[in-house]
Amino acid sequence: MTFAKTIAVLTVSLMCIHCSDSGSGDAGPNYPGSTENEFSLLFNGVDGHGTAGDISATLGDPVEVFSISIWFKAVDAPAAGATMLHLNPEFQSGRNSMQVRLYWETSNQVAFHITPDFEGDPGAILTADVTEPQEWNHLVLTFDAGAASGNVAMYLNGAAEASGDQGSALIPVGNIVFAREGASKNYFHGYLDEVAFWDSRLGGEEIEAVYNDGTPKNVRFDIPGYESADSVTGLWRMGDENFSGEQNVSARV
């Protein structure tokens, strides 16, 4: 299969990654026995985080539609506010700008906040209860400014959890950051894996196929029920080999 788009890959040489090497041998959700996903990254909850470049390079300008998929597993009971993904972490008071943030509202509830103007528009906040935070879980977040209603939605482990309205396109400002809010707070202590961005809104059937009963698949390839490989604009495999054959992180966890 020939890819028409360049896939953004998180690499040590190009982007700042500060990860903790636990030595625990805990790999991705379908390890052992998988040739597709043998690694994940463990963030230490103190200063561990990863940056992944400018938002507009992955989602365009303006941002009118996206889907985001992320696998996660907490080490301990997640702290309230601990952030797994933050778009535009450089926000400063007085600077009207978009925010997209995935964080822990409580130790067993995740929240997805999206707004076109952090100071002037509350945007939408969706939540989902996570029964077993210390086990592998999968989230998909979707946004479509052009939808008549239900512009934003959250799916947990293949099932729809919540939806809401936020119909304004986002003007991208800042970078994509993993495992931290802002410049230096609310670090996430746990594993992240197989983070993907699409410039389209995945439907329920495709999201269920991506979840694949808890076994992640490489979303650069179509599989039964999922035909959006050509819409992937960013993929961070968190340790597995990328398409050039190079390791995109250095630590196996």
Phi, psi and chi 1 to 4 in degrees:
 res  aa     phi    psi   chi1   chi2   chi3   chi4
   1 MET       -  135.2 -179.7  175.1  178.9      -
   2 THR  -100.8  131.5  -59.2      -      -      -
   3 PHE   -94.1  131.0  -63.5  100.7      -      -
   4 ALA   -84.4  -16.1      -      -      -      -
   5 LYS  -119.4  153.2  -63.4 -177.3  178.6  179.8
   6 THR   -80.7  129.6  -60.3      -      -      -
   7 ILE   -93.4  124.3  -51.5  -62.2      -      -
   8 ALA   -74.1  129.8      -      -      -      -
   9 VAL  -126.0  131.8  177.7      -      -      -
  10 LEU   -71.2  116.8 -168.8   67.0      -      -
  11 THR  -128.5  143.8   61.7      -      -      -
  12 VAL   -60.2  -38.9  170.1      -      -      -
  13 SER   -72.8  -24.8   60.4      -      -      -
  14 LEU  -104.7  -27.2  -62.6  179.4      -      -
  15 MET  -138.3  151.1  -62.5  167.6 -170.5      -
  16 CYS   -75.3  121.1  175.9      -      -      -
  17 ILE  -127.7  127.5  -54.2  173.0      -      -
  18 HIS  -122.9  101.1  -57.3  -77.4      -      -
  19 CYS  -122.7  152.1  -56.7      -      -      -
  20 SER   -94.9  134.1  170.9      -      -      -
  21 ASP   -96.2  103.9 -174.9   -3.6      -      -
  22 SER   -76.3  -27.7   68.8      -      -      -
  23 GLY    70.4   13.2      -      -      -      -
  24 SER   -83.1  -15.0   66.8      -      -      -
  25 GLY    77.2    9.0      -      -      -      -
  26 ASP   -83.1  116.7 -167.7   -7.7      -      -
  27 ALA  -107.5 -157.8      -      -      -      -
  28 GLY   -66.4  173.2      -      -      -      -
  29 PRO   -58.9  -28.9  -21.8   30.0      -      -
  30 ASN  -111.2   25.3   65.1  -27.5      -      -
  31 TYR   -91.8  142.2 -177.7   82.6      -      -
  32 PRO   -86.4  179.1   33.2  -35.3      -      -
  33 GLY    90.9    0.8      -      -      -      -
  34 SER  -106.7  134.4  171.0      -      -      -
  35 THR   -87.2   -7.6   59.4      -      -      -
  36 GLU   -98.9  -28.8  -69.6 -165.4   -5.0      -
  37 ASN  -148.3   89.3 -174.6   45.9      -      -
  38 GLU  -106.1   -8.5  -63.1 -173.5   23.5      -
  39 PHE  -129.8  156.0  -62.2   88.7      -      -
  40 SER  -144.9  171.4   60.7      -      -      -
  41 LEU  -110.5  136.8  -75.4 -170.4      -      -
  42 LEU  -103.8  122.8  173.8   62.5      -      -
  43 PHE  -102.4  136.3  -63.7   91.1      -      -
  44 ASN   -83.6   -5.5   62.5   15.3      -      -
  45 GLY    77.5    2.6      -      -      -      -
  46 VAL  -112.5  -57.8  177.9      -      -      -
  47 ASP  -142.6    3.4   57.9    3.3      -      -
  48 GLY   -71.5  131.2      -      -      -      -
  49 HIS  -163.4  169.0   65.7  -77.5      -      -
  50 GLY  -137.1  142.4      -      -      -      -
  51 THR  -112.8  149.2   61.6      -      -      -
  52 ALA  -136.6   30.8      -      -      -      -
  53 GLY    85.2 -178.8      -      -      -      -
  54 ASP   -69.8  138.9 -171.6   79.7      -      -
  55 ILE   -59.5  -44.6  -62.8  166.5      -      -
  56 SER   -63.1  -29.3   61.9      -      -      -
  57 ALA   -66.6  -26.0      -      -      -      -
  58 THR   -98.8  -37.9  -60.3      -      -      -
  59 LEU  -115.5   -1.8  -67.0  177.1      -      -
  60 GLY    85.6 -178.6      -      -      -      -
  61 ASP  -148.5  112.4 -174.6    0.3      -      -
  62 PRO   -77.4  168.9   31.0  -37.3      -      -
  63 VAL   -91.0  109.9  179.1      -      -      -
  64 GLU  -109.3  -21.0  -62.9  179.6  -27.6      -
  65 VAL  -158.0  142.1   59.0      -      -      -
  66 PHE  -161.5  162.9   65.7   68.7      -      -
  67 SER  -131.7  143.2  -62.0      -      -      -
  68 ILE  -130.8  130.2  -59.4  172.4      -      -
  69 SER  -117.4  135.6  169.3      -      -      -
  70 ILE  -148.3  133.8 -176.3  169.1      -      -
  71 TRP  -100.5  139.5  -66.2   81.7      -      -
  72 PHE  -148.8  156.3   63.1   95.3      -      -
  73 LYS  -155.1  115.7  175.7 -178.5  174.7 -177.5
  74 ALA   -77.0  149.5      -      -      -      -
  75 VAL   -83.8  -50.8  170.1      -      -      -
  76 ASP  -117.6 -175.6  -56.8  -51.0      -      -
  77 ALA   -59.6  120.4      -      -      -      -
  78 PRO   -61.2  138.9  -21.4   33.4      -      -
  79 ALA   -75.7  143.2      -      -      -      -
  80 ALA   -58.6  128.3      -      -      -      -
  81 GLY    96.0  -16.3      -      -      -      -
  82 ALA   -56.1  128.7      -      -      -      -
  83 THR  -110.2  127.8  -61.1      -      -      -
  84 MET   -94.2  -29.0  -65.0 -171.8  -73.8      -
  85 LEU  -150.5  135.2  177.2   67.7      -      -
  86 HIS  -142.1  122.0 -162.6 -177.8      -      -
  87 LEU  -103.4  123.6  -82.8   60.7      -      -
  88 ASN    74.6   57.6 -172.2   22.6      -      -
  89 PRO   -74.2   -9.4   29.2  -36.9      -      -
  90 GLU   -85.1   11.0  -65.0   87.1   -5.4      -
  91 PHE   -52.4  136.8  172.5   79.9      -      -
  92 GLN  -129.1  145.8  -61.9  176.1    5.0      -
  93 SER   -56.3  135.8  179.8      -      -      -
  94 GLY    91.2   -3.5      -      -      -      -
  95 ARG  -114.1   98.0  173.1 -177.2  167.9 -167.4
  96 ASN   -67.0  124.4  -64.1  -18.9      -      -
  97 SER  -164.7  161.9   54.5      -      -      -
  98 MET   -68.3  156.6   53.4   98.0   42.6      -
  99 GLN  -142.1  136.0  -66.1  -84.3  -76.5      -
 100 VAL  -131.5  123.3  174.5      -      -      -
 101 ARG  -141.8  133.9 -177.6  175.8  167.1 -134.9
 102 LEU  -115.0  118.9  174.5   62.2      -      -
 103 TYR  -149.1  171.5   62.1   97.2      -      -
 104 TRP   -91.7  116.9  -70.3   88.9      -      -
 105 GLU   -73.8  -42.8 -178.9   70.4   27.2      -
 106 THR  -137.6 -175.1   67.5      -      -      -
 107 SER   -70.1  -12.2   61.5      -      -      -
 108 ASN  -136.5   26.7   59.7    1.3      -      -
 109 GLN  -142.5  126.7 -173.9 -178.5   74.5      -
 110 VAL   -99.1  153.0  -69.1      -      -      -
 111 ALA  -132.0  144.9      -      -      -      -
 112 PHE  -122.1  115.2  166.0   35.1      -      -
 113 HIS  -114.3  129.1 -179.3 -151.3      -      -
 114 ILE  -136.4  130.8  176.8  169.9      -      -
 115 THR  -149.8  145.0  173.9      -      -      -
 116 PRO   -80.8  -15.3   29.6  -35.2      -      -
 117 ASP  -151.2  101.2  178.6   -9.1      -      -
 118 PHE   -59.1  -33.0 -170.6   73.7      -      -
 119 GLU   -91.7  -27.6  -68.0 -166.7  -41.8      -
 120 GLY  -109.9   -7.4      -      -      -      -
 121 ASP  -142.4  120.2 -172.5  -26.1      -      -
 122 PRO   -67.5  -18.7   24.6  -34.0      -      -
 123 GLY    64.8 -145.1      -      -      -      -
 124 ALA  -127.0  141.2      -      -      -      -
 125 ILE  -125.4  120.1  -61.0  177.7      -      -
 126 LEU  -111.8  147.7  -50.9 -178.9      -      -
 127 THR  -131.4  157.1   60.9      -      -      -
 128 ALA  -146.8  135.7      -      -      -      -
 129 ASP   -80.6  133.0  -67.0  -26.2      -      -
 130 VAL  -110.2  111.7 -179.1      -      -      -
 131 THR   -68.1  -39.4  -55.6      -      -      -
 132 GLU  -129.2   81.5  -62.4 -179.8  -64.7      -
 133 PRO   -62.9  -26.2  -20.8   32.8      -      -
 134 GLN   -86.5    6.7  -75.1   80.5   42.4      -
 135 GLU  -111.0  165.3  -60.1  -62.9  -30.3      -
 136 TRP   -67.1  131.3  -79.6  106.5      -      -
 137 ASN  -132.0  162.1  -70.7  -83.4      -      -
 138 HIS  -132.6  132.2  176.7 -118.3      -      -
 139 LEU  -122.0  143.3  -84.4  170.9      -      -
 140 VAL  -126.3  130.6  171.9      -      -      -
 141 LEU  -114.2  132.6  -43.7  172.9      -      -
 142 THR  -127.5  151.4   67.3      -      -      -
 143 PHE  -147.2  134.6  166.2   65.5      -      -
 144 ASP  -146.5  101.8 -176.3   -4.5      -      -
 145 ALA   -61.8  -24.0      -      -      -      -
 146 GLY   -87.2   -5.2      -      -      -      -
 147 ALA   -71.6  145.5      -      -      -      -
 148 ALA   -66.3  -33.6      -      -      -      -
 149 SER  -159.5  167.8   62.3      -      -      -
 150 GLY    59.7   44.0      -      -      -      -
 151 ASN   -63.9  -29.4  -54.2   80.5      -      -
 152 VAL  -121.4  146.7  -67.2      -      -      -
 153 ALA  -149.7  155.3      -      -      -      -
 154 MET  -129.8  133.7  173.1 -173.5  -79.4      -
 155 TYR  -122.6  131.9  -64.4   75.9      -      -
 156 LEU  -117.0  123.5  176.2   65.6      -      -
 157 ASN    50.0   46.0  -63.9  -29.6      -      -
 158 GLY    85.9   -7.6      -      -      -      -
 159 ALA  -114.3  142.5      -      -      -      -
 160 ALA   -65.5  132.0      -      -      -      -
 161 GLU  -112.9  -40.9  -74.6  -72.3  -32.7      -
 162 ALA  -160.6  155.6      -      -      -      -
 163 SER  -146.3  161.7   63.7      -      -      -
 164 GLY  -162.1 -176.8      -      -      -      -
 165 ASP  -115.7  129.3  -65.6  -37.4      -      -
 166 GLN  -158.4   92.0 -162.9  -57.5  102.7      -
 167 GLY   -95.5    8.3      -      -      -      -
 168 SER   -95.0  138.1  -60.2      -      -      -
 169 ALA   -63.5  155.5      -      -      -      -
 170 LEU  -104.1  134.7  -49.3  177.4      -      -
 171 ILE   -91.5  111.5  -55.5  -57.2      -      -
 172 PRO   -69.3  129.2   25.9  -33.7      -      -
 173 VAL  -136.3  131.3  179.0      -      -      -
 174 GLY    88.6 -163.7      -      -      -      -
 175 ASN  -115.3  175.1  -62.7  -39.5      -      -
 176 ILE   -98.2  128.1  -60.6  168.0      -      -
 177 VAL  -130.5  138.4  172.2      -      -      -
 178 PHE  -104.8  141.4  -58.8  110.8      -      -
 179 ALA    70.2   23.1      -      -      -      -
 180 ARG  -161.1  145.7 -176.3 -174.4   73.5 -175.6
 181 GLU   -99.3  137.1  179.3 -169.4    1.0      -
 182 GLY    59.3 -147.0      -      -      -      -
 183 ALA   -83.5  -28.2      -      -      -      -
 184 SER  -167.9   43.6   59.1      -      -      -
 185 LYS  -147.7  166.6   65.5  179.1 -178.3  178.4
 186 ASN    51.6   53.2  -73.5  -29.9      -      -
 187 TYR   -70.6  143.5  -70.0   89.0      -      -
 188 PHE   -92.6  131.9  170.8   63.1      -      -
 189 HIS  -104.4  101.6 -173.1 -161.2      -      -
 190 GLY   166.3 -171.8      -      -      -      -
 191 TYR   -98.5  142.7  -61.0   90.3      -      -
 192 LEU  -126.8  147.9  -62.0  178.0      -      -
 193 ASP  -155.2  152.6 -160.3   12.5      -      -
 194 GLU    45.2   60.6  -60.9  -69.1  -40.4      -
 195 VAL   -88.9  125.7 -177.3      -      -      -
 196 ALA  -130.4  146.0      -      -      -      -
 197 PHE  -121.9  139.5  -76.4   64.3      -      -
 198 TRP  -122.7  152.0  -69.0 -100.5      -      -
 199 ASP   -98.0   36.2   61.7    2.2      -      -
 200 SER  -147.0  166.3   63.9      -      -      -
 201 ARG   -99.8  114.5 -174.7  175.1 -171.3  176.8
 202 LEU   -71.0  144.7  -60.4 -177.1      -      -
 203 GLY   -88.3  170.7      -      -      -      -
 204 GLY   -58.6  -40.4      -      -      -      -
 205 GLU   -64.8  -41.4 -178.8 -179.1   -5.7      -
 206 GLU   -66.6  -39.6  -72.3 -166.0  -64.6      -
 207 ILE   -65.0  -39.5  -70.0  168.2      -      -
 208 GLU   -63.5  -38.0 -174.8  176.3    0.0      -
 209 ALA   -68.2  -38.7      -      -      -      -
 210 VAL   -64.9  -39.6  170.3      -      -      -
 211 TYR   -63.9  -42.2  173.9   59.5      -      -
 212 ASN    55.2   45.4 -167.0   36.6      -      -
 213 ASP    55.6   33.2  -68.3  -34.3      -      -
 214 GLY    90.9    7.5      -      -      -      -
 215 THR  -116.5  102.6  -57.8      -      -      -
 216 PRO   -65.8  144.6   22.7  -32.2      -      -
 217 LYS  -115.7  157.6  -53.3  -64.1  -78.3 -174.0
 218 ASN   -71.5  110.4 -171.5  -27.9      -      -
 219 VAL   -74.4   -1.1  -62.9      -      -      -
 220 ARG   -75.9   -5.0  -65.3 -164.0  -53.8  -89.4
 221 PHE  -125.5  133.9  -59.6   91.6      -      -
 222 ASP   -67.2  145.5  -71.1  -22.7      -      -
 223 ILE  -135.4  166.6   58.1  174.8      -      -
 224 PRO   -53.2  126.7  -29.4   36.9      -      -
 225 GLY    91.1  -12.6      -      -      -      -
 226 TYR  -131.4  120.5  165.4   75.6      -      -
 227 GLU  -134.0   36.2  -62.2 -179.1  -10.9      -
 228 SER  -114.6   23.1  -68.1      -      -      -
 229 ALA   -57.6  -35.5      -      -      -      -
 230 ASP   -72.2  -10.0  -74.0  -17.4      -      -
 231 SER   -96.0   -1.6  -64.7      -      -      -
 232 VAL   -69.5  124.4  176.1      -      -      -
 233 THR  -113.1  -14.1   58.6      -      -      -
 234 GLY  -153.4  137.0      -      -      -      -
 235 LEU  -145.9  122.1  177.0   60.8      -      -
 236 TRP  -119.1  105.8  -64.4  -90.8      -      -
 237 ARG   -84.6   -6.3  -57.1 -148.4   63.0 -158.6
 238 MET    56.3   46.5  -58.4  -59.1 -171.2      -
 239 GLY   125.0  -24.3      -      -      -      -
 240 ASP   -80.0  162.5  -68.6  -73.6      -      -
 241 GLU   -64.8  138.3  -72.7 -170.9   -6.9      -
 242 ASN   -88.2 -177.6   62.5   37.0      -      -
 243 PHE   -69.1  -13.4   54.2   84.1      -      -
 244 SER   -89.5   -2.0   69.3      -      -      -
 245 GLY    87.3    5.1      -      -      -      -
 246 GLU  -101.6  148.0  -61.3  173.7  -10.0      -
 247 GLN   -70.7  129.7  -71.1  -68.8  -24.9      -
 248 ASN   -95.3    3.0   61.9   -2.9      -      -
 249 VAL  -145.5  169.1  -62.2      -      -      -
 250 SER  -105.4  -16.6   58.5      -      -      -
 251 ALA  -111.0  133.6      -      -      -      -
 252 ARG   -96.1  131.8  176.0  173.2 -178.9  171.1
 253 VAL  -120.3      -  -67.6      -      -      -
